[in-house]
């Protein structure tokens, strides 16, 4: 299945619209995320490895904010437990439609159910693994704790949550350094200064990053006792939270 190169912000726009996961973004999403998120492939590959380690028989895995199903497919190929299923949820109909097509092309056998829904309205059941891969950052800050408590309550003992996020830093010189390094990463992947500026304008106030300490404290408040960062590159990080 073919996707286009990301040129959404390549030309000057009179008014930069608020970023949304519509058909235009879906058509370029794999290229966009690979060129924009350092370490994305590593995170996806490790989600598969973690599925092999943590998913247990007769349980369900959740990919919350599944987009095109990269984490869903990683879990699907990593799972060694029996009688499991994966539920992928996204509120973008365009994403879910294309995700259905990609799942249909995959030869792994674990059943996958895709839901076009608000992830905050999904009740997890008998879950051994949940993934929020660059998803929580798009949820209103006041709603994030309830989202994590919902996940914690739906996880089996020993279940794991993978939370990947763009993060902020309290120290302003360090914050600016990480922003500059990220922009250099995007330039090295072929994005122009115009594209970087217009994308930043589009996503401002849509994606709200927080510090790693804030994420850790919230995860513990949600009930998780084992919480820490397993991956970080610049201002992108992924945490593992385990329910005991």
One Martini backbone bead per residue (centre of mass of N, CA, C, O) as a GRO file, in nm:
protein
  244
    1UNK     BB    1   0.095   0.037   0.024
    2UNK     BB    2   0.066   0.369  -0.053
    3UNK     BB    3   0.251   0.669   0.023
    4UNK     BB    4   0.318   0.990   0.082
    5UNK     BB    5   0.488   1.265   0.093
    6UNK     BB    6   0.558   1.525   0.310
    7UNK     BB    7   0.388   1.853   0.191
    8UNK     BB    8   0.186   2.029   0.359
    9UNK     BB    9   0.421   2.274   0.445
   10UNK     BB   10   0.589   2.366   0.176
   11UNK     BB   11   0.386   2.600   0.143
   12UNK     BB   12   0.258   2.893   0.173
   13UNK     BB   13   0.026   2.998   0.425
   14UNK     BB   14  -0.207   3.221   0.506
   15UNK     BB   15  -0.345   2.992   0.694
   16UNK     BB   16  -0.291   2.796   0.974
   17UNK     BB   17  -0.427   2.519   1.052
   18UNK     BB   18  -0.537   2.305   1.261
   19UNK     BB   19  -0.437   2.014   1.362
   20UNK     BB   20  -0.535   1.705   1.188
   21UNK     BB   21  -0.658   1.362   1.134
   22UNK     BB   22  -0.685   1.352   0.819
   23UNK     BB   23  -0.658   1.260   0.495
   24UNK     BB   24  -0.396   1.421   0.448
   25UNK     BB   25  -0.233   1.291   0.681
   26UNK     BB   26  -0.273   0.990   0.619
   27UNK     BB   27  -0.119   0.996   0.335
   28UNK     BB   28   0.169   1.087   0.518
   29UNK     BB   29   0.226   0.962   0.801
   30UNK     BB   30   0.477   0.777   0.785
   31UNK     BB   31   0.666   1.005   0.691
   32UNK     BB   32   0.615   1.212   0.913
   33UNK     BB   33   0.699   1.040   1.168
   34UNK     BB   34   0.987   0.956   1.078
   35UNK     BB   35   1.081   1.273   1.032
   36UNK     BB   36   0.979   1.380   1.341
   37UNK     BB   37   1.047   1.111   1.524
   38UNK     BB   38   1.276   1.021   1.728
   39UNK     BB   39   1.277   0.668   1.759
   40UNK     BB   40   1.018   0.532   1.648
   41UNK     BB   41   1.115   0.250   1.554
   42UNK     BB   42   1.219   0.159   1.829
   43UNK     BB   43   0.952   0.172   1.980
   44UNK     BB   44   0.796  -0.025   1.804
   45UNK     BB   45   0.984  -0.270   1.837
   46UNK     BB   46   0.960  -0.280   2.154
   47UNK     BB   47   0.661  -0.340   2.171
   48UNK     BB   48   0.697  -0.626   2.067
   49UNK     BB   49   0.885  -0.724   2.296
   50UNK     BB   50   0.685  -0.657   2.530
   51UNK     BB   51   0.463  -0.847   2.438
   52UNK     BB   52   0.622  -1.107   2.479
   53UNK     BB   53   0.661  -1.056   2.794
   54UNK     BB   54   0.346  -0.953   2.901
   55UNK     BB   55   0.160  -1.125   2.749
   56UNK     BB   56  -0.125  -1.315   2.821
   57UNK     BB   57  -0.341  -1.536   2.848
   58UNK     BB   58  -0.656  -1.434   2.793
   59UNK     BB   59  -0.605  -1.141   2.659
   60UNK     BB   60  -0.582  -0.780   2.618
   61UNK     BB   61  -0.492  -0.536   2.376
   62UNK     BB   62  -0.413  -0.177   2.366
   63UNK     BB   63  -0.451   0.079   2.106
   64UNK     BB   64  -0.439   0.418   2.195
   65UNK     BB   65  -0.421   0.574   1.919
   66UNK     BB   66  -0.346   0.393   1.644
   67UNK     BB   67  -0.396   0.488   1.370
   68UNK     BB   68  -0.217   0.268   1.149
   69UNK     BB   69  -0.101   0.027   1.352
   70UNK     BB   70   0.197  -0.010   1.450
   71UNK     BB   71   0.156  -0.121   1.743
   72UNK     BB   72  -0.036  -0.346   1.671
   73UNK     BB   73   0.165  -0.503   1.489
   74UNK     BB   74   0.385  -0.538   1.698
   75UNK     BB   75   0.216  -0.704   1.893
   76UNK     BB   76   0.122  -0.926   1.697
   77UNK     BB   77   0.431  -1.027   1.650
   78UNK     BB   78   0.505  -1.067   1.970
   79UNK     BB   79   0.298  -1.259   2.047
   80UNK     BB   80   0.281  -1.584   2.248
   81UNK     BB   81   0.019  -1.599   2.346
   82UNK     BB   82  -0.303  -1.720   2.412
   83UNK     BB   83  -0.604  -1.604   2.342
   84UNK     BB   84  -0.582  -1.322   2.195
   85UNK     BB   85  -0.631  -0.961   2.166
   86UNK     BB   86  -0.677  -0.658   1.968
   87UNK     BB   87  -0.737  -0.307   2.043
   88UNK     BB   88  -0.815  -0.042   1.825
   89UNK     BB   89  -0.808   0.321   1.879
   90UNK     BB   90  -0.984   0.590   1.697
   91UNK     BB   91  -1.120   0.921   1.602
   92UNK     BB   92  -1.024   0.861   1.306
   93UNK     BB   93  -1.169   0.754   1.024
   94UNK     BB   94  -0.927   0.760   0.829
   95UNK     BB   95  -0.742   0.584   0.997
   96UNK     BB   96  -0.921   0.331   1.030
   97UNK     BB   97  -0.957   0.266   0.732
   98UNK     BB   98  -0.650   0.221   0.673
   99UNK     BB   99  -0.595   0.017   0.898
  100UNK     BB  100  -0.769  -0.210   0.790
  101UNK     BB  101  -0.594  -0.255   0.536
  102UNK     BB  102  -0.327  -0.325   0.684
  103UNK     BB  103  -0.429  -0.565   0.849
  104UNK     BB  104  -0.521  -0.737   0.599
  105UNK     BB  105  -0.208  -0.769   0.500
  106UNK     BB  106  -0.158  -0.926   0.746
  107UNK     BB  107  -0.040  -1.261   0.873
  108UNK     BB  108  -0.116  -1.254   1.142
  109UNK     BB  109  -0.342  -1.411   1.396
  110UNK     BB  110  -0.422  -1.202   1.582
  111UNK     BB  111  -0.688  -1.051   1.674
  112UNK     BB  112  -0.851  -0.749   1.535
  113UNK     BB  113  -0.998  -0.453   1.677
  114UNK     BB  114  -1.166  -0.169   1.539
  115UNK     BB  115  -1.217   0.169   1.671
  116UNK     BB  116  -1.430   0.451   1.631
  117UNK     BB  117  -1.312   0.641   1.905
  118UNK     BB  118  -1.300   0.755   2.218
  119UNK     BB  119  -1.063   0.666   2.448
  120UNK     BB  120  -1.227   0.778   2.705
  121UNK     BB  121  -1.476   0.553   2.639
  122UNK     BB  122  -1.292   0.312   2.704
  123UNK     BB  123  -1.314  -0.017   2.840
  124UNK     BB  124  -1.105  -0.209   2.998
  125UNK     BB  125  -1.041  -0.571   2.945
  126UNK     BB  126  -0.829  -0.800   3.031
  127UNK     BB  127  -0.545  -0.650   3.049
  128UNK     BB  128  -0.182  -0.670   2.963
  129UNK     BB  129  -0.183  -0.426   2.740
  130UNK     BB  130  -0.090  -0.078   2.686
  131UNK     BB  131  -0.107   0.195   2.438
  132UNK     BB  132   0.045   0.536   2.434
  133UNK     BB  133   0.140   0.665   2.122
  134UNK     BB  134   0.126   0.979   2.105
  135UNK     BB  135  -0.170   1.067   2.270
  136UNK     BB  136  -0.198   1.222   2.544
  137UNK     BB  137  -0.106   1.508   2.421
  138UNK     BB  138  -0.422   1.541   2.296
  139UNK     BB  139  -0.519   1.564   2.583
  140UNK     BB  140  -0.652   1.709   2.823
  141UNK     BB  141  -0.502   1.764   3.115
  142UNK     BB  142  -0.760   1.718   3.304
  143UNK     BB  143  -0.798   1.409   3.162
  144UNK     BB  144  -0.542   1.224   3.214
  145UNK     BB  145  -0.586   1.077   3.482
  146UNK     BB  146  -0.846   0.928   3.406
  147UNK     BB  147  -0.718   0.769   3.177
  148UNK     BB  148  -0.507   0.615   3.354
  149UNK     BB  149  -0.708   0.487   3.552
  150UNK     BB  150  -0.858   0.322   3.341
  151UNK     BB  151  -0.617   0.152   3.265
  152UNK     BB  152  -0.542   0.038   3.539
  153UNK     BB  153  -0.819  -0.102   3.596
  154UNK     BB  154  -0.791  -0.291   3.319
  155UNK     BB  155  -0.549  -0.422   3.438
  156UNK     BB  156  -0.363  -0.668   3.510
  157UNK     BB  157  -0.160  -0.816   3.696
  158UNK     BB  158   0.141  -0.722   3.531
  159UNK     BB  159   0.066  -0.504   3.365
  160UNK     BB  160   0.120  -0.278   3.078
  161UNK     BB  161   0.236   0.059   3.009
  162UNK     BB  162   0.282   0.255   2.715
  163UNK     BB  163   0.436   0.590   2.722
  164UNK     BB  164   0.439   0.822   2.460
  165UNK     BB  165   0.620   1.147   2.438
  166UNK     BB  166   0.623   1.472   2.425
  167UNK     BB  167   0.853   1.686   2.594
  168UNK     BB  168   0.934   1.887   2.869
  169UNK     BB  169   1.129   2.155   3.031
  170UNK     BB  170   1.214   2.347   3.301
  171UNK     BB  171   1.475   2.415   3.170
  172UNK     BB  172   1.511   2.651   2.930
  173UNK     BB  173   1.782   2.590   2.791
  174UNK     BB  174   1.711   2.290   2.748
  175UNK     BB  175   1.453   2.329   2.592
  176UNK     BB  176   1.587   2.478   2.352
  177UNK     BB  177   1.787   2.258   2.276
  178UNK     BB  178   1.575   2.038   2.206
  179UNK     BB  179   1.439   2.199   1.985
  180UNK     BB  180   1.687   2.239   1.805
  181UNK     BB  181   1.751   1.936   1.765
  182UNK     BB  182   1.482   1.865   1.636
  183UNK     BB  183   1.504   2.058   1.395
  184UNK     BB  184   1.762   1.928   1.285
  185UNK     BB  185   1.635   1.655   1.234
  186UNK     BB  186   1.431   1.758   1.023
  187UNK     BB  187   1.633   1.876   0.825
  188UNK     BB  188   1.785   1.603   0.776
  189UNK     BB  189   1.483   1.498   0.659
  190UNK     BB  190   1.393   1.761   0.454
  191UNK     BB  191   1.301   1.997   0.611
  192UNK     BB  192   1.201   2.308   0.616
  193UNK     BB  193   1.163   2.600   0.779
  194UNK     BB  194   0.874   2.638   0.685
  195UNK     BB  195   0.762   2.363   0.772
  196UNK     BB  196   0.838   2.383   1.070
  197UNK     BB  197   0.677   2.645   1.133
  198UNK     BB  198   0.392   2.556   1.034
  199UNK     BB  199   0.367   2.301   1.210
  200UNK     BB  200   0.399   2.444   1.480
  201UNK     BB  201   0.149   2.623   1.446
  202UNK     BB  202  -0.064   2.389   1.408
  203UNK     BB  203   0.013   2.234   1.698
  204UNK     BB  204  -0.045   2.453   1.868
  205UNK     BB  205  -0.265   2.369   2.127
  206UNK     BB  206  -0.286   2.051   2.059
  207UNK     BB  207   0.000   1.988   2.165
  208UNK     BB  208   0.069   1.906   2.517
  209UNK     BB  209   0.344   1.921   2.691
  210UNK     BB  210   0.536   1.747   2.943
  211UNK     BB  211   0.700   1.642   3.197
  212UNK     BB  212   0.836   1.364   3.326
  213UNK     BB  213   0.754   1.413   3.620
  214UNK     BB  214   0.454   1.445   3.561
  215UNK     BB  215   0.410   1.164   3.444
  216UNK     BB  216   0.507   0.999   3.686
  217UNK     BB  217   0.313   1.113   3.899
  218UNK     BB  218   0.050   1.035   3.752
  219UNK     BB  219   0.096   0.731   3.736
  220UNK     BB  220   0.105   0.693   4.044
  221UNK     BB  221  -0.177   0.815   4.097
  222UNK     BB  222  -0.318   0.584   3.920
  223UNK     BB  223  -0.125   0.316   4.061
  224UNK     BB  224   0.154   0.304   3.975
  225UNK     BB  225   0.482   0.180   4.091
  226UNK     BB  226   0.622   0.111   3.813
  227UNK     BB  227   0.824   0.388   3.691
  228UNK     BB  228   0.986   0.455   3.366
  229UNK     BB  229   1.239   0.526   3.153
  230UNK     BB  230   1.348   0.367   2.833
  231UNK     BB  231   1.319   0.627   2.633
  232UNK     BB  232   1.537   0.886   2.474
  233UNK     BB  233   1.504   1.173   2.235
  234UNK     BB  234   1.521   1.452   2.333
  235UNK     BB  235   1.164   1.542   2.323
  236UNK     BB  236   1.146   1.215   2.339
  237UNK     BB  237   0.944   0.964   2.512
  238UNK     BB  238   0.940   0.646   2.707
  239UNK     BB  239   0.723   0.461   2.919
  240UNK     BB  240   0.702   0.233   3.199
  241UNK     BB  241   0.404   0.076   3.341
  242UNK     BB  242   0.336  -0.124   3.632
  243UNK     BB  243   0.115  -0.364   3.756
  244UNK     BB  244   0.097  -0.527   4.084
   0.00000   0.00000   0.00000
